[in-house]
Amino acid sequence: MQVYLDRADRERLERLAVRLAATKSDVLRRGLTALESQVRPPAPAAGGAAPPLPTFGGKGLQAGVDLDDSANLLDLMQEGDAPR
């Protein structure tokens, strides 16, 4: 099989092969593998289904919690970490 590249791409391939201490064929193979991994759909989780997420019962947010106030929310979450 032959691959036809314009001069600039041939030079890029040669420089990359030298930099990686690899053959040009190996560089092309590695490039194909990398590109393939980017376009391949993600593999399904073991068992084929998404793992269940934990859910908790209750009646909504605790008193004083405002999800739009991130600074206050952080303070509330760290309260449990404070020494007693």
PDB file with SEQRES, HELIX, SHEET and CRYST1 records, atoms N, CA, C and O in Angstrom:
SEQRES   1 A   84  MET GLN VAL TYR LEU ASP ARG ALA ASP ARG GLU ARG LEU          
SEQRES   2 A   84  GLU ARG LEU ALA VAL ARG LEU ALA ALA THR LYS SER ASP          
SEQRES   3 A   84  VAL LEU ARG ARG GLY LEU THR ALA LEU GLU SER GLN VAL          
SEQRES   4 A   84  ARG PRO PRO ALA PRO ALA ALA GLY GLY ALA ALA PRO PRO          
SEQRES   5 A   84  LEU PRO THR PHE GLY GLY LYS GLY LEU GLN ALA GLY VAL          
SEQRES   6 A   84  ASP LEU ASP ASP SER ALA ASN LEU LEU ASP LEU MET GLN          
SEQRES   7 A   84  GLU GLY ASP ALA PRO ARG                                      
HELIX    1 AA1 ARG A    7  LEU A   20  1                                  14    
HELIX    2 AA2 LYS A   24  VAL A   39  1                                  16    
HELIX    3 AA3 SER A   70  GLN A   78  1                                   9    
HELIX    4 AA4 GLU A   79  ASP A   81  5                                   3    
CRYST1    1.000    1.000    1.000  90.00  90.00  90.00 P 1           1          
ATOM      1  N   MET A   1       0.843  -1.173   0.000  1.00  0.00           N  
ATOM      2  CA  MET A   1       0.000   0.000   0.000  1.00  0.00           C  
ATOM      3  C   MET A   1       0.891   1.240   0.000  1.00  0.00           C  
ATOM      4  O   MET A   1       1.957   1.255   0.615  1.00  0.00           O  
ATOM      5  N   GLN A   2       0.447   2.251  -0.683  1.00  0.00           N  
ATOM      6  CA  GLN A   2       1.193   3.502  -0.719  1.00  0.00           C  
ATOM      7  C   GLN A   2       0.325   4.629  -0.208  1.00  0.00           C  
ATOM      8  O   GLN A   2      -0.888   4.646  -0.420  1.00  0.00           O  
ATOM      9  N   VAL A   3       0.950   5.558   0.460  1.00  0.00           N  
ATOM     10  CA  VAL A   3       0.256   6.740   0.960  1.00  0.00           C  
ATOM     11  C   VAL A   3       0.890   7.939   0.277  1.00  0.00           C  
ATOM     12  O   VAL A   3       2.112   8.092   0.282  1.00  0.00           O  
ATOM     13  N   TYR A   4       0.070   8.774  -0.301  1.00  0.00           N  
ATOM     14  CA  TYR A   4       0.578   9.950  -0.995  1.00  0.00           C  
ATOM     15  C   TYR A   4       0.337  11.183  -0.123  1.00  0.00           C  
ATOM     16  O   TYR A   4      -0.797  11.500   0.238  1.00  0.00           O  
ATOM     17  N   LEU A   5       1.415  11.857   0.199  1.00  0.00           N  
ATOM     18  CA  LEU A   5       1.343  13.069   1.012  1.00  0.00           C  
ATOM     19  C   LEU A   5       2.006  14.203   0.258  1.00  0.00           C  
ATOM     20  O   LEU A   5       2.956  13.995  -0.497  1.00  0.00           O  
ATOM     21  N   ASP A   6       1.493  15.413   0.471  1.00  0.00           N  
ATOM     22  CA  ASP A   6       2.179  16.542  -0.149  1.00  0.00           C  
ATOM     23  C   ASP A   6       3.506  16.750   0.593  1.00  0.00           C  
ATOM     24  O   ASP A   6       3.738  16.164   1.650  1.00  0.00           O  
ATOM     25  N   ARG A   7       4.347  17.573   0.032  1.00  0.00           N  
ATOM     26  CA  ARG A   7       5.701  17.742   0.560  1.00  0.00           C  
ATOM     27  C   ARG A   7       5.723  18.152   2.037  1.00  0.00           C  
ATOM     28  O   ARG A   7       6.493  17.604   2.826  1.00  0.00           O  
ATOM     29  N   ALA A   8       4.869  19.121   2.407  1.00  0.00           N  
ATOM     30  CA  ALA A   8       4.846  19.604   3.786  1.00  0.00           C  
ATOM     31  C   ALA A   8       4.463  18.484   4.759  1.00  0.00           C  
ATOM     32  O   ALA A   8       5.057  18.362   5.831  1.00  0.00           O  
ATOM     33  N   ASP A   9       3.475  17.670   4.388  1.00  0.00           N  
ATOM     34  CA  ASP A   9       3.065  16.570   5.269  1.00  0.00           C  
ATOM     35  C   ASP A   9       4.125  15.470   5.334  1.00  0.00           C  
ATOM     36  O   ASP A   9       4.321  14.863   6.386  1.00  0.00           O  
ATOM     37  N   ARG A  10       4.811  15.210   4.215  1.00  0.00           N  
ATOM     38  CA  ARG A  10       5.915  14.229   4.233  1.00  0.00           C  
ATOM     39  C   ARG A  10       7.008  14.682   5.189  1.00  0.00           C  
ATOM     40  O   ARG A  10       7.555  13.883   5.949  1.00  0.00           O  
ATOM     41  N   GLU A  11       7.322  15.979   5.142  1.00  0.00           N  
ATOM     42  CA  GLU A  11       8.352  16.507   6.030  1.00  0.00           C  
ATOM     43  C   GLU A  11       7.913  16.430   7.491  1.00  0.00           C  
ATOM     44  O   GLU A  11       8.717  16.102   8.363  1.00  0.00           O  
ATOM     45  N   ARG A  12       6.648  16.730   7.759  1.00  0.00           N  
ATOM     46  CA  ARG A  12       6.127  16.597   9.131  1.00  0.00           C  
ATOM     47  C   ARG A  12       6.238  15.152   9.601  1.00  0.00           C  
ATOM     48  O   ARG A  12       6.639  14.894  10.736  1.00  0.00           O  
ATOM     49  N   LEU A  13       5.884  14.216   8.734  1.00  0.00           N  
ATOM     50  CA  LEU A  13       5.958  12.796   9.077  1.00  0.00           C  
ATOM     51  C   LEU A  13       7.397  12.390   9.372  1.00  0.00           C  
ATOM     52  O   LEU A  13       7.656  11.674  10.340  1.00  0.00           O  
ATOM     53  N   GLU A  14       8.318  12.836   8.556  1.00  0.00           N  
ATOM     54  CA  GLU A  14       9.726  12.489   8.760  1.00  0.00           C  
ATOM     55  C   GLU A  14      10.260  13.079  10.068  1.00  0.00           C  
ATOM     56  O   GLU A  14      10.964  12.401  10.816  1.00  0.00           O  
ATOM     57  N   ARG A  15       9.922  14.345  10.341  1.00  0.00           N  
ATOM     58  CA  ARG A  15      10.375  14.968  11.595  1.00  0.00           C  
ATOM     59  C   ARG A  15       9.798  14.244  12.807  1.00  0.00           C  
ATOM     60  O   ARG A  15      10.498  14.026  13.796  1.00  0.00           O  
ATOM     61  N   LEU A  16       8.546  13.878  12.733  1.00  0.00           N  
ATOM     62  CA  LEU A  16       7.902  13.187  13.845  1.00  0.00           C  
ATOM     63  C   LEU A  16       8.499  11.799  14.046  1.00  0.00           C  
ATOM     64  O   LEU A  16       8.675  11.356  15.181  1.00  0.00           O  
ATOM     65  N   ALA A  17       8.803  11.125  12.971  1.00  0.00           N  
ATOM     66  CA  ALA A  17       9.417   9.795  13.075  1.00  0.00           C  
ATOM     67  C   ALA A  17      10.780   9.892  13.757  1.00  0.00           C  
ATOM     68  O   ALA A  17      11.114   9.066  14.607  1.00  0.00           O  
ATOM     69  N   VAL A  18      11.559  10.895  13.384  1.00  0.00           N  
ATOM     70  CA  VAL A  18      12.863  11.082  14.019  1.00  0.00           C  
ATOM     71  C   VAL A  18      12.683  11.411  15.502  1.00  0.00           C  
ATOM     72  O   VAL A  18      13.358  10.848  16.363  1.00  0.00           O  
ATOM     73  N   ARG A  19      11.764  12.329  15.782  1.00  0.00           N  
ATOM     74  CA  ARG A  19      11.533  12.748  17.172  1.00  0.00           C  
ATOM     75  C   ARG A  19      11.089  11.590  18.054  1.00  0.00           C  
ATOM     76  O   ARG A  19      11.462  11.519  19.225  1.00  0.00           O  
ATOM     77  N   LEU A  20      10.284  10.672  17.490  1.00  0.00           N  
ATOM     78  CA  LEU A  20       9.770   9.533  18.254  1.00  0.00           C  
ATOM     79  C   LEU A  20      10.665   8.297  18.144  1.00  0.00           C  
ATOM     80  O   LEU A  20      10.381   7.266  18.753  1.00  0.00           O  
ATOM     81  N   ALA A  21      11.739   8.403  17.370  1.00  0.00           N  
ATOM     82  CA  ALA A  21      12.626   7.252  17.118  1.00  0.00           C  
ATOM     83  C   ALA A  21      11.805   6.068  16.636  1.00  0.00           C  
ATOM     84  O   ALA A  21      11.933   4.957  17.149  1.00  0.00           O  
ATOM     85  N   ALA A  22      10.965   6.319  15.649  1.00  0.00           N  
ATOM     86  CA  ALA A  22      10.069   5.302  15.114  1.00  0.00           C  
ATOM     87  C   ALA A  22      10.125   5.350  13.590  1.00  0.00           C  
ATOM     88  O   ALA A  22      10.628   6.306  12.999  1.00  0.00           O  
ATOM     89  N   THR A  23       9.603   4.309  12.975  1.00  0.00           N  
ATOM     90  CA  THR A  23       9.503   4.323  11.516  1.00  0.00           C  
ATOM     91  C   THR A  23       8.314   5.189  11.111  1.00  0.00           C  
ATOM     92  O   THR A  23       7.426   5.460  11.919  1.00  0.00           O  
ATOM     93  N   LYS A  24       8.309   5.615   9.861  1.00  0.00           N  
ATOM     94  CA  LYS A  24       7.181   6.403   9.378  1.00  0.00           C  
ATOM     95  C   LYS A  24       5.903   5.574   9.412  1.00  0.00           C  
ATOM     96  O   LYS A  24       4.827   6.098   9.701  1.00  0.00           O  
ATOM     97  N   SER A  25       6.018   4.284   9.119  1.00  0.00           N  
ATOM     98  CA  SER A  25       4.845   3.404   9.177  1.00  0.00           C  
ATOM     99  C   SER A  25       4.293   3.329  10.591  1.00  0.00           C  
ATOM    100  O   SER A  25       3.079   3.342  10.793  1.00  0.00           O  
ATOM    101  N   ASP A  26       5.198   3.251  11.580  1.00  0.00           N  
ATOM    102  CA  ASP A  26       4.760   3.190  12.971  1.00  0.00           C  
ATOM    103  C   ASP A  26       4.069   4.487  13.380  1.00  0.00           C  
ATOM    104  O   ASP A  26       3.061   4.460  14.086  1.00  0.00           O  
ATOM    105  N   VAL A  27       4.605   5.612  12.941  1.00  0.00           N  
ATOM    106  CA  VAL A  27       3.981   6.898  13.254  1.00  0.00           C  
ATOM    107  C   VAL A  27       2.572   6.945  12.667  1.00  0.00           C  
ATOM    108  O   VAL A  27       1.636   7.383  13.338  1.00  0.00           O  
ATOM    109  N   LEU A  28       2.416   6.502  11.429  1.00  0.00           N  
ATOM    110  CA  LEU A  28       1.095   6.496  10.793  1.00  0.00           C  
ATOM    111  C   LEU A  28       0.143   5.550  11.524  1.00  0.00           C  
ATOM    112  O   LEU A  28      -1.023   5.887  11.733  1.00  0.00           O  
ATOM    113  N   ARG A  29       0.631   4.366  11.915  1.00  0.00           N  
ATOM    114  CA  ARG A  29      -0.208   3.414  12.654  1.00  0.00           C  
ATOM    115  C   ARG A  29      -0.668   4.020  13.976  1.00  0.00           C  
ATOM    116  O   ARG A  29      -1.840   3.928  14.340  1.00  0.00           O  
ATOM    117  N   ARG A  30       0.273   4.643  14.693  1.00  0.00           N  
ATOM    118  CA  ARG A  30      -0.065   5.255  15.981  1.00  0.00           C  
ATOM    119  C   ARG A  30      -1.052   6.403  15.795  1.00  0.00           C  
ATOM    120  O   ARG A  30      -1.953   6.595  16.612  1.00  0.00           O  
ATOM    121  N   GLY A  31      -0.881   7.154  14.733  1.00  0.00           N  
ATOM    122  CA  GLY A  31      -1.816   8.238  14.444  1.00  0.00           C  
ATOM    123  C   GLY A  31      -3.211   7.716  14.147  1.00  0.00           C  
ATOM    124  O   GLY A  31      -4.200   8.292  14.600  1.00  0.00           O  
ATOM    125  N   LEU A  32      -3.299   6.628  13.387  1.00  0.00           N  
ATOM    126  CA  LEU A  32      -4.600   6.025  13.088  1.00  0.00           C  
ATOM    127  C   LEU A  32      -5.261   5.520  14.367  1.00  0.00           C  
ATOM    128  O   LEU A  32      -6.464   5.696  14.562  1.00  0.00           O  
ATOM    129  N   THR A  33      -4.473   4.894  15.234  1.00  0.00           N  
ATOM    130  CA  THR A  33      -5.012   4.391  16.496  1.00  0.00           C  
ATOM    131  C   THR A  33      -5.551   5.533  17.348  1.00  0.00           C  
ATOM    132  O   THR A  33      -6.632   5.426  17.925  1.00  0.00           O  
ATOM    133  N   ALA A  34      -4.793   6.630  17.426  1.00  0.00           N  
ATOM    134  CA  ALA A  34      -5.230   7.778  18.215  1.00  0.00           C  
ATOM    135  C   ALA A  34      -6.510   8.382  17.638  1.00  0.00           C  
ATOM    136  O   ALA A  34      -7.435   8.710  18.382  1.00  0.00           O  
ATOM    137  N   LEU A  35      -6.562   8.527  16.340  1.00  0.00           N  
ATOM    138  CA  LEU A  35      -7.746   9.097  15.704  1.00  0.00           C  
ATOM    139  C   LEU A  35      -8.946   8.180  15.871  1.00  0.00           C  
ATOM    140  O   LEU A  35     -10.060   8.639  16.122  1.00  0.00           O  
ATOM    141  N   GLU A  36      -8.713   6.894  15.730  1.00  0.00           N  
ATOM    142  CA  GLU A  36      -9.780   5.915  15.890  1.00  0.00           C  
ATOM    143  C   GLU A  36     -10.378   5.976  17.294  1.00  0.00           C  
ATOM    144  O   GLU A  36     -11.592   5.864  17.460  1.00  0.00           O  
ATOM    145  N   SER A  37      -9.526   6.154  18.303  1.00  0.00           N  
ATOM    146  CA  SER A  37     -10.021   6.210  19.683  1.00  0.00           C  
ATOM    147  C   SER A  37     -10.868   7.457  19.918  1.00  0.00           C  
ATOM    148  O   SER A  37     -11.717   7.464  20.810  1.00  0.00           O  
ATOM    149  N   GLN A  38     -10.652   8.505  19.135  1.00  0.00           N  
ATOM    150  CA  GLN A  38     -11.427   9.733  19.297  1.00  0.00           C  
ATOM    151  C   GLN A  38     -12.812   9.627  18.671  1.00  0.00           C  
ATOM    152  O   GLN A  38     -13.743  10.302  19.111  1.00  0.00           O  
ATOM    153  N   VAL A  39     -12.958   8.790  17.652  1.00  0.00           N  
ATOM    154  CA  VAL A  39     -14.244   8.702  16.961  1.00  0.00           C  
ATOM    155  C   VAL A  39     -15.025   7.452  17.334  1.00  0.00           C  
ATOM    156  O   VAL A  39     -16.190   7.320  16.960  1.00  0.00           O  
ATOM    157  N   ARG A  40     -14.408   6.537  18.059  1.00  0.00           N  
ATOM    158  CA  ARG A  40     -15.084   5.310  18.467  1.00  0.00           C  
ATOM    159  C   ARG A  40     -16.072   5.626  19.575  1.00  0.00           C  
ATOM    160  O   ARG A  40     -15.742   6.362  20.505  1.00  0.00           O  
ATOM    161  N   PRO A  41     -17.294   5.073  19.489  1.00  0.00           N  
ATOM    162  CA  PRO A  41     -18.236   5.303  20.588  1.00  0.00           C  
ATOM    163  C   PRO A  41     -17.713   4.650  21.865  1.00  0.00           C  
ATOM    164  O   PRO A  41     -17.042   3.620  21.798  1.00  0.00           O  
ATOM    165  N   PRO A  42     -18.008   5.233  23.021  1.00  0.00           N  
ATOM    166  CA  PRO A  42     -17.506   4.660  24.274  1.00  0.00           C  
ATOM    167  C   PRO A  42     -18.036   3.245  24.480  1.00  0.00           C  
ATOM    168  O   PRO A  42     -19.172   2.930  24.128  1.00  0.00           O  
ATOM    169  N   ALA A  43     -17.192   2.408  25.054  1.00  0.00           N  
ATOM    170  CA  ALA A  43     -17.588   1.028  25.325  1.00  0.00           C  
ATOM    171  C   ALA A  43     -18.620   1.025  26.451  1.00  0.00           C  
ATOM    172  O   ALA A  43     -18.512   1.801  27.401  1.00  0.00           O  
ATOM    173  N   PRO A  44     -19.614   0.155  26.342  1.00  0.00           N  
ATOM    174  CA  PRO A  44     -20.600   0.093  27.415  1.00  0.00           C  
ATOM    175  C   PRO A  44     -19.969  -0.422  28.700  1.00  0.00           C  
ATOM    176  O   PRO A  44     -18.990  -1.167  28.673  1.00  0.00           O  
ATOM    177  N   ALA A  45     -20.539  -0.018  29.812  1.00  0.00           N  
ATOM    178  CA  ALA A  45     -20.044  -0.467  31.114  1.00  0.00           C  
ATOM    179  C   ALA A  45     -20.243  -1.969  31.243  1.00  0.00           C  
ATOM    180  O   ALA A  45     -21.079  -2.551  30.552  1.00  0.00           O  
ATOM    181  N   ALA A  46     -19.477  -2.591  32.124  1.00  0.00           N  
ATOM    182  CA  ALA A  46     -19.612  -4.028  32.350  1.00  0.00           C  
ATOM    183  C   ALA A  46     -21.061  -4.336  32.676  1.00  0.00           C  
ATOM    184  O   ALA A  46     -21.685  -3.655  33.489  1.00  0.00           O  
ATOM    185  N   GLY A  47     -21.580  -5.349  32.046  1.00  0.00           N  
ATOM    186  CA  GLY A  47     -22.979  -5.702  32.262  1.00  0.00           C  
ATOM    187  C   GLY A  47     -23.905  -4.987  31.295  1.00  0.00           C  
ATOM    188  O   GLY A  47     -25.092  -5.305  31.225  1.00  0.00           O  
ATOM    189  N   GLY A  48     -23.376  -4.022  30.545  1.00  0.00           N  
ATOM    190  CA  GLY A  48     -24.150  -3.358  29.507  1.00  0.00           C  
ATOM    191  C   GLY A  48     -24.999  -2.183  29.964  1.00  0.00           C  
ATOM    192  O   GLY A  48     -25.466  -1.414  29.124  1.00  0.00           O  
ATOM    193  N   ALA A  49     -25.214  -2.018  31.252  1.00  0.00           N  
ATOM    194  CA  ALA A  49     -26.062  -0.923  31.715  1.00  0.00           C  
ATOM    195  C   ALA A  49     -25.249   0.031  32.592  1.00  0.00           C  
ATOM    196  O   ALA A  49     -24.235  -0.346  33.179  1.00  0.00           O  
ATOM    197  N   ALA A  50     -25.714   1.252  32.660  1.00  0.00           N  
ATOM    198  CA  ALA A  50     -25.054   2.241  33.512  1.00  0.00           C  
ATOM    199  C   ALA A  50     -25.234   1.840  34.973  1.00  0.00           C  
ATOM    200  O   ALA A  50     -26.286   1.318  35.343  1.00  0.00           O  
ATOM    201  N   PRO A  51     -24.236   2.074  35.796  1.00  0.00           N  
ATOM    202  CA  PRO A  51     -24.379   1.721  37.210  1.00  0.00           C  
ATOM    203  C   PRO A  51     -25.449   2.586  37.863  1.00  0.00           C  
ATOM    204  O   PRO A  51     -25.628   3.745  37.488  1.00  0.00           O  
ATOM    205  N   PRO A  52     -26.151   2.037  38.825  1.00  0.00           N  
ATOM    206  CA  PRO A  52     -27.188   2.841  39.485  1.00  0.00           C  
ATOM    207  C   PRO A  52     -26.562   3.936  40.344  1.00  0.00           C  
ATOM    208  O   PRO A  52     -25.529   3.731  40.981  1.00  0.00           O  
ATOM    209  N   LEU A  53     -27.193   5.078  40.349  1.00  0.00           N  
ATOM    210  CA  LEU A  53     -26.727   6.197  41.169  1.00  0.00           C  
ATOM    211  C   LEU A  53     -27.527   6.210  42.472  1.00  0.00           C  
ATOM    212  O   LEU A  53     -28.715   5.886  42.479  1.00  0.00           O  
ATOM    213  N   PRO A  54     -26.873   6.584  43.570  1.00  0.00           N  
ATOM    214  CA  PRO A  54     -27.611   6.603  44.834  1.00  0.00           C  
ATOM    215  C   PRO A  54     -28.632   7.734  44.851  1.00  0.00           C  
ATOM    216  O   PRO A  54     -28.378   8.819  44.328  1.00  0.00           O  
ATOM    217  N   THR A  55     -29.757   7.480  45.440  1.00  0.00           N  
ATOM    218  CA  THR A  55     -30.782   8.503  45.623  1.00  0.00           C  
ATOM    219  C   THR A  55     -31.135   8.557  47.102  1.00  0.00           C  
ATOM    220  O   THR A  55     -30.988   7.576  47.831  1.00  0.00           O  
ATOM    221  N   PHE A  56     -31.594   9.699  47.520  1.00  0.00           N  
ATOM    222  CA  PHE A  56     -31.915   9.898  48.927  1.00  0.00           C  
ATOM    223  C   PHE A  56     -33.308  10.488  49.033  1.00  0.00           C  
ATOM    224  O   PHE A  56     -33.684  11.376  48.268  1.00  0.00           O  
ATOM    225  N   GLY A  57     -34.064   9.983  49.988  1.00  0.00           N  
ATOM    226  CA  GLY A  57     -35.407  10.498  50.211  1.00  0.00           C  
ATOM    227  C   GLY A  57     -35.336  11.800  50.988  1.00  0.00           C  
ATOM    228  O   GLY A  57     -34.319  12.111  51.609  1.00  0.00           O  
ATOM    229  N   GLY A  58     -36.384  12.531  50.951  1.00  0.00           N  
ATOM    230  CA  GLY A  58     -36.424  13.769  51.709  1.00  0.00           C  
ATOM    231  C   GLY A  58     -37.380  14.744  51.078  1.00  0.00           C  
ATOM    232  O   GLY A  58     -38.083  14.427  50.119  1.00  0.00           O  
ATOM    233  N   LYS A  59     -37.395  15.936  51.633  1.00  0.00           N  
ATOM    234  CA  LYS A  59     -38.338  16.944  51.154  1.00  0.00           C  
ATOM    235  C   LYS A  59     -37.610  18.152  50.582  1.00  0.00           C  
ATOM    236  O   LYS A  59     -38.021  19.291  50.806  1.00  0.00           O  
ATOM    237  N   GLY A  60     -36.542  17.912  49.853  1.00  0.00           N  
ATOM    238  CA  GLY A  60     -35.851  19.027  49.224  1.00  0.00           C  
ATOM    239  C   GLY A  60     -34.636  19.473  50.014  1.00  0.00           C  
ATOM    240  O   GLY A  60     -34.047  18.702  50.771  1.00  0.00           O  
ATOM    241  N   LEU A  61     -34.274  20.730  49.822  1.00  0.00           N  
ATOM    242  CA  LEU A  61     -33.075  21.279  50.443  1.00  0.00           C  
ATOM    243  C   LEU A  61     -33.278  21.532  51.931  1.00  0.00           C  
ATOM    244  O   LEU A  61     -34.394  21.749  52.402  1.00  0.00           O  
ATOM    245  N   GLN A  62     -32.173  21.499  52.647  1.00  0.00           N  
ATOM    246  CA  GLN A  62     -32.211  21.847  54.062  1.00  0.00           C  
ATOM    247  C   GLN A  62     -32.425  23.351  54.190  1.00  0.00           C  
ATOM    248  O   GLN A  62     -32.156  24.112  53.261  1.00  0.00           O  
ATOM    249  N   ALA A  63     -32.909  23.762  55.350  1.00  0.00           N  
ATOM    250  CA  ALA A  63     -33.136  25.188  55.591  1.00  0.00           C  
ATOM    251  C   ALA A  63     -31.825  25.954  55.464  1.00  0.00           C  
ATOM    252  O   ALA A  63     -30.794  25.506  55.967  1.00  0.00           O  
ATOM    253  N   GLY A  64     -31.854  27.092  54.804  1.00  0.00           N  
ATOM    254  CA  GLY A  64     -30.685  27.940  54.662  1.00  0.00           C  
ATOM    255  C   GLY A  64     -29.809  27.608  53.470  1.00  0.00           C  
ATOM    256  O   GLY A  64     -28.792  28.269  53.259  1.00  0.00           O  
ATOM    257  N   VAL A  65     -30.171  26.603  52.684  1.00  0.00           N  
ATOM    258  CA  VAL A  65     -29.363  26.220  51.527  1.00  0.00           C  
ATOM    259  C   VAL A  65     -29.896  26.923  50.287  1.00  0.00           C  
ATOM    260  O   VAL A  65     -31.068  26.783  49.936  1.00  0.00           O  
ATOM    261  N   ASP A  66     -29.022  27.681  49.626  1.00  0.00           N  
ATOM    262  CA  ASP A  66     -29.355  28.363  48.372  1.00  0.00           C  
ATOM    263  C   ASP A  66     -28.345  27.905  47.335  1.00  0.00           C  
ATOM    264  O   ASP A  66     -27.175  28.280  47.403  1.00  0.00           O  
ATOM    265  N   LEU A  67     -28.778  27.101  46.380  1.00  0.00           N  
ATOM    266  CA  LEU A  67     -27.860  26.556  45.379  1.00  0.00           C  
ATOM    267  C   LEU A  67     -27.258  27.622  44.477  1.00  0.00           C  
ATOM    268  O   LEU A  67     -26.275  27.359  43.784  1.00  0.00           O  
ATOM    269  N   ASP A  68     -27.830  28.818  44.473  1.00  0.00           N  
ATOM    270  CA  ASP A  68     -27.287  29.905  43.659  1.00  0.00           C  
ATOM    271  C   ASP A  68     -26.206  30.699  44.390  1.00  0.00           C  
ATOM    272  O   ASP A  68     -25.556  31.553  43.787  1.00  0.00           O  
ATOM    273  N   ASP A  69     -26.005  30.431  45.672  1.00  0.00           N  
ATOM    274  CA  ASP A  69     -24.999  31.132  46.473  1.00  0.00           C  
ATOM    275  C   ASP A  69     -23.857  30.152  46.757  1.00  0.00           C  
ATOM    276  O   ASP A  69     -23.850  29.479  47.787  1.00  0.00           O  
ATOM    277  N   SER A  70     -22.900  30.080  45.838  1.00  0.00           N  
ATOM    278  CA  SER A  70     -21.854  29.055  45.940  1.00  0.00           C  
ATOM    279  C   SER A  70     -20.958  29.246  47.162  1.00  0.00           C  
ATOM    280  O   SER A  70     -20.519  28.260  47.756  1.00  0.00           O  
ATOM    281  N   ALA A  71     -20.678  30.481  47.549  1.00  0.00           N  
ATOM    282  CA  ALA A  71     -19.819  30.715  48.712  1.00  0.00           C  
ATOM    283  C   ALA A  71     -20.486  30.186  49.980  1.00  0.00           C  
ATOM    284  O   ALA A  71     -19.855  29.496  50.780  1.00  0.00           O  
ATOM    285  N   ASN A  72     -21.774  30.517  50.160  1.00  0.00           N  
ATOM    286  CA  ASN A  72     -22.505  30.034  51.328  1.00  0.00           C  
ATOM    287  C   ASN A  72     -22.652  28.516  51.285  1.00  0.00           C  
ATOM    288  O   ASN A  72     -22.548  27.851  52.316  1.00  0.00           O  
ATOM    289  N   LEU A  73     -22.891  27.974  50.102  1.00  0.00           N  
ATOM    290  CA  LEU A  73     -23.020  26.527  49.950  1.00  0.00           C  
ATOM    291  C   LEU A  73     -21.726  25.832  50.356  1.00  0.00           C  
ATOM    292  O   LEU A  73     -21.764  24.802  51.029  1.00  0.00           O  
ATOM    293  N   LEU A  74     -20.589  26.379  49.957  1.00  0.00           N  
ATOM    294  CA  LEU A  74     -19.300  25.812  50.336  1.00  0.00           C  
ATOM    295  C   LEU A  74     -19.112  25.860  51.852  1.00  0.00           C  
ATOM    296  O   LEU A  74     -18.644  24.896  52.458  1.00  0.00           O  
ATOM    297  N   ASP A  75     -19.479  26.980  52.453  1.00  0.00           N  
ATOM    298  CA  ASP A  75     -19.392  27.096  53.915  1.00  0.00           C  
ATOM    299  C   ASP A  75     -20.242  26.028  54.598  1.00  0.00           C  
ATOM    300  O   ASP A  75     -19.796  25.388  55.550  1.00  0.00           O  
ATOM    301  N   LEU A  76     -21.464  25.838  54.110  1.00  0.00           N  
ATOM    302  CA  LEU A  76     -22.357  24.844  54.710  1.00  0.00           C  
ATOM    303  C   LEU A  76     -21.792  23.429  54.558  1.00  0.00           C  
ATOM    304  O   LEU A  76     -21.895  22.616  55.476  1.00  0.00           O  
ATOM    305  N   MET A  77     -21.204  23.142  53.417  1.00  0.00           N  
ATOM    306  CA  MET A  77     -20.657  21.795  53.185  1.00  0.00           C  
ATOM    307  C   MET A  77     -19.432  21.541  54.056  1.00  0.00           C  
ATOM    308  O   MET A  77     -19.177  20.402  54.447  1.00  0.00           O  
ATOM    309  N   GLN A  78     -18.669  22.592  54.364  1.00  0.00           N  
ATOM    310  CA  GLN A  78     -17.457  22.413  55.156  1.00  0.00           C  
ATOM    311  C   GLN A  78     -17.717  22.439  56.653  1.00  0.00           C  
ATOM    312  O   GLN A  78     -16.825  22.111  57.436  1.00  0.00           O  
ATOM    313  N   GLU A  79     -18.911  22.818  57.064  1.00  0.00           N  
ATOM    314  CA  GLU A  79     -19.233  22.856  58.492  1.00  0.00           C  
ATOM    315  C   GLU A  79     -19.001  21.500  59.150  1.00  0.00           C  
ATOM    316  O   GLU A  79     -18.553  21.443  60.295  1.00  0.00           O  
ATOM    317  N   GLY A  80     -19.292  20.428  58.461  1.00  0.00           N  
ATOM    318  CA  GLY A  80     -19.105  19.098  59.014  1.00  0.00           C  
ATOM    319  C   GLY A  80     -17.644  18.747  59.199  1.00  0.00           C  
ATOM    320  O   GLY A  80     -17.327  17.823  59.948  1.00  0.00           O  
ATOM    321  N   ASP A  81     -16.736  19.464  58.530  1.00  0.00           N  
ATOM    322  CA  ASP A  81     -15.294  19.202  58.635  1.00  0.00           C  
ATOM    323  C   ASP A  81     -14.646  19.949  59.787  1.00  0.00           C  
ATOM    324  O   ASP A  81     -13.499  19.674  60.138  1.00  0.00           O  
ATOM    325  N   ALA A  82     -15.369  20.891  60.379  1.00  0.00           N  
ATOM    326  CA  ALA A  82     -14.777  21.721  61.431  1.00  0.00           C  
ATOM    327  C   ALA A  82     -14.540  20.893  62.701  1.00  0.00           C  
ATOM    328  O   ALA A  82     -15.346  20.023  63.029  1.00  0.00           O  
ATOM    329  N   PRO A  83     -13.441  21.160  63.414  1.00  0.00           N  
ATOM    330  CA  PRO A  83     -13.203  20.432  64.670  1.00  0.00           C  
ATOM    331  C   PRO A  83     -14.265  20.792  65.693  1.00  0.00           C  
ATOM    332  O   PRO A  83     -14.775  21.912  65.732  1.00  0.00           O  
ATOM    333  N   ARG A  84     -14.580  19.805  66.519  1.00  0.00           N  
ATOM    334  CA  ARG A  84     -15.633  20.023  67.526  1.00  0.00           C  
ATOM    335  C   ARG A  84     -15.062  20.048  68.884  1.00  0.00           C  
ATOM    336  O   ARG A  84     -15.794  20.220  69.858  1.00  0.00           O  
TER     337      ARG A  84                                                      
END                                                                             
